[in-house]
Amino acid sequence: MSLHEQLDACRSRINQALDADQAAIFYASLDELKELTPQITPNETAKFGRVLVPAQRQAHILGRSLVRHFLDLPTIDFDLTENGKPTFPGMHFNISHTQQAVAVAFHRHHSVGVDIETMSRKKEADSLIDMVCHANEKDWIAQKATAEQGIGFLRMWVRKEALLKVTATGLIDELNTIDVRLNTHNPVVEFSGSFRLLDFDDPQAEIIGCLAVNSAVNGCVLTCLNSAELLGLS
């Protein structure tokens, strides 16, 4: 099956989820998408051309291209919010990427926020934990075995990033006042609203991720090129 056929199958799964009032996430490695024909505007070409790291540049290009492919959109510029977030009438979407992978989240009626990070960033835990972790989060991380503490920190980080993205808050100075309930699987968190935090990982690529979505949303389907799974609510 060609990449185009695989992406069309993913689009079908995404639409089925959206029709069921679920959120949908598409996730893939940059290597899996290397044959995807870019679908970006001249303005985006100029903007992303200023990104110096080739893998980061490619991830930006793929993120916008995937949104247009899955929503069957023409290659025209998106409208932008005050925070510079691309928007399209009738659909909420959000993009996250590393130098290895890209994730795109969708919902028809509610904002979504998605974040992915590489597990190599766990080495930053020691220098950032006091600045960004709530006291409850620090206690939870401290109870973990030493080898697991960095991953616990990253779990906290992607949850907070996704939460800030879904609320269009952007980075704030008081990250340590937000408790994303690390002791709870797929928790509901109150922060400028009520949001469900749904965790997903790619152990093979050492990627850790989270989707934040309105707590009223009935679950989320995570789709990859060759698979799909329902992210549960419990």
ABEGO torsion letter per residue (X at the ends): XBAAAAAAAAAAAAAAAAAAGBBBBBBBBAAAAAABBBBBBAAAAAAAAABABAAAAAAAAAAAAAAAAAAGBBBBBBBBBAAGBBBBBGBBBBBBBBAABBBBBBBAABBBBBBBBBAAAAAAAAAAAAAABBAAAAAAAAABBAAAAAAAAAAAAAAAAAAAAAAGAEBBAAAAABBAGAABBGBBBBBGEBBBBBBBBBAAAGBBBBBBBBAABBEBBBBBAABBBBBBAX
